[in-house]
Amino acid sequence: MDINGQRVGFDKSKVECYNCHKHGHFARECRFQMNQENKGRENNTRTITVETPTQNALIAQDGIGGYDWSYQAEEEKPTNYALIAFTSSESSSSSDSEVDYNSKTCVKAYDTLKEQYDSLSSDYKKSQFNLVSYKAGLESVEARLAHYKKNEVVFEESINVLKLEVRLRNNALDEYKMKLDKVEKERDQLK
């Protein structure tokens, strides 16, 4: 086998065939008939067209200055970017330790951000649930309010009718008291 331009030896005696499960050859070299479960597996290759997006590489080097991003903001199609930074490394041991330190720092920062993201996602889901609950409660209260407003008119009319009846009865009582007083006076005069 060729790996990165170098010839590498390979011991086929340790290879197991996926077809007959014997050692020493690959399934494509197998002399036995293909198993039913493996039959046609090699012939089922399909060609699928894949749309390759435009990719741009942005390079930042020391001493060049800023990069004008303004024209990037006006593009309609989303574009994938890779940022490549070239730095001068005077000693390989210090740059290795910087890379290790930066990698650990990045991993810690990523873990922290992931925890914050998970926490915020959980809070968001809870708030969505609360929002649905509050909306259902509000609809219930609004339905009750509409029911009471409809009944308010009926109750006001009933109250007005009762007040009128009370006034009429008070007037009738006043008349009866006046008649009673008049009858008592006549009785007293007859005695």
C-alpha positions in Angstrom: 0.0 0.0 0.0 1.1 3.6 -0.6 0.6 6.0 2.3 1.8 9.6 1.8 4.0 8.5 -1.0 5.7 5.7 1.0 5.4 2.0 0.3 4.0 0.2 3.3 3.8 -3.6 3.6 0.6 -5.3 4.6 0.1 -8.8 6.0 -3.1 -10.4 4.4 -2.9 -13.4 6.7 -4.5 -11.4 9.5 -7.3 -10.1 7.3 -10.8 -11.7 7.6 -13.1 -12.0 4.6 -16.5 -10.5 5.2 -18.1 -13.0 2.9 -16.7 -16.4 4.0 -15.1 -15.2 7.3 -11.8 -17.0 6.5 -8.4 -15.3 6.8 -6.0 -14.4 4.0 -8.1 -12.5 1.5 -10.6 -9.6 1.1 -14.3 -10.2 0.2 -13.8 -8.8 -3.3 -11.2 -11.6 -3.9 -13.4 -14.3 -2.3 -13.9 -17.4 -4.5 -17.0 -18.5 -2.6 -20.5 -17.4 -3.6 -21.6 -14.1 -1.9 -23.8 -14.5 1.2 -27.4 -13.4 0.8 -26.9 -10.6 3.3 -23.7 -9.4 1.5 -24.9 -10.1 -2.1 -24.9 -7.1 -4.2 -23.4 -4.9 -1.5 -20.5 -3.9 -3.7 -22.8 -3.2 -6.7 -25.1 -0.8 -4.8 -22.8 2.2 -5.3 -24.7 5.3 -6.3 -23.6 8.5 -7.7 -25.0 11.6 -6.0 -24.3 15.1 -7.2 -23.2 17.3 -4.4 -23.4 21.0 -4.6 -20.1 22.4 -3.4 -20.5 25.8 -1.7 -18.1 28.7 -2.4 -15.4 28.8 0.2 -13.1 31.7 0.8 -10.0 31.8 2.9 -9.2 35.0 4.8 -5.5 35.4 5.7 -4.3 37.8 8.3 -0.5 38.5 8.5 1.4 40.8 10.8 2.2 44.3 9.4 -0.5 44.3 6.7 -3.2 46.2 8.6 -6.9 45.8 8.7 -9.1 43.9 6.3 -12.1 45.5 4.6 -15.2 43.4 5.4 -17.8 45.8 4.1 -18.3 44.1 0.7 -18.9 40.8 2.6 -22.0 42.1 4.4 -23.8 42.8 1.1 -23.6 39.4 -0.4 -26.8 37.5 -0.7 -25.5 34.0 -0.6 -24.0 32.7 2.7 -20.3 32.0 2.3 -18.1 29.7 4.4 -14.9 31.3 5.6 -11.7 29.9 7.1 -9.4 32.2 8.9 -5.7 31.4 8.7 -3.2 33.3 10.9 0.5 33.1 10.2 2.7 34.0 13.2 6.5 33.8 13.5 7.7 31.2 16.0 11.2 31.7 17.2 11.4 28.5 19.3 9.3 25.4 18.7 9.1 24.5 22.4 7.5 27.8 23.4 5.1 27.7 20.5 4.1 24.1 21.4 3.4 25.1 25.0 1.4 28.1 23.7 -0.6 25.8 21.5 -1.2 23.4 24.4 -2.2 26.3 26.7 -4.4 27.8 24.0 -6.1 24.4 23.3 -6.8 23.9 27.0 -8.1 27.4 27.3 -10.3 26.9 24.3 -11.6 23.7 25.7 -12.4 25.3 29.0 -14.0 28.3 27.3 -16.1 25.9 25.1 -17.2 23.9 28.1 -18.2 27.1 29.9 -20.1 28.4 26.9 -21.8 25.0 26.5 -22.9 25.0 30.1 -24.2 28.5 29.7 -26.0 27.6 26.5 -27.6 24.5 28.1 -28.7 26.6 31.0 -30.2 29.3 28.8 -31.9 26.6 26.6 -33.4 25.1 29.7 -34.6 28.5 30.9 -36.0 29.2 27.4 -38.0 26.0 27.4 -39.3 26.7 30.9 -40.3 30.2 29.8 -42.1 28.8 26.7 -44.0 26.5 28.9 -44.9 29.3 31.4 -45.9 31.5 28.4 -48.4 28.8 27.2 -49.7 28.4 30.7 -50.2 32.1 31.2 -51.9 32.4 27.8 -54.3 29.6 28.8 -55.0 31.3 32.1 -55.5 34.7 30.5 -58.0 33.2 28.0 -59.9 31.6 30.9 -60.0 34.9 32.8 -61.1 36.8 29.7 -63.9 34.3 29.1 -65.1 34.7 32.7 -65.0 38.5 32.3 -67.0 38.4 29.1 -69.6 36.2 30.9 -69.8 38.6 33.9 -70.1 41.6 31.5 -73.1 39.9 29.8 -74.7 39.1 33.1 -73.9 42.6 34.5 -76.6 44.2 32.3 -79.1 41.5 33.4 -78.2 42.1 37.1 -78.5 45.9 36.7 -82.0 45.5 35.3 -83.0 43.2 38.1 -81.6 45.6 40.6 -83.5 48.5 39.1 -86.8 46.4 39.1 -86.2 45.5 42.7 -85.6 49.2 43.7 -88.8 50.2 41.9 -90.8 47.5 43.8 -89.3 48.7 47.1 -90.4 52.3 46.3 -93.8 51.1 45.3 -94.3 49.1 48.5 -92.9 52.0 50.6 -95.5 54.2 48.9 -98.2 51.6 49.6 -97.1 51.4 53.2 -97.2 55.1 53.6 -100.8 55.2 52.2 -101.8 52.4 54.6 -100.3 54.3 57.5 -102.2 57.4 56.5 -105.5 55.5 56.2 -104.8 53.8 59.6 -104.2 57.1 61.2 -107.4 58.5 59.7 -109.4 55.5 60.8 -108.0 55.7 64.3 -108.9 59.4 64.5 -112.5 58.6 63.4 -112.7 55.8 66.0 -111.5 58.1 68.7 -114.1 60.7 67.7 -116.9 58.1 67.8 -115.9 57.1 71.3 
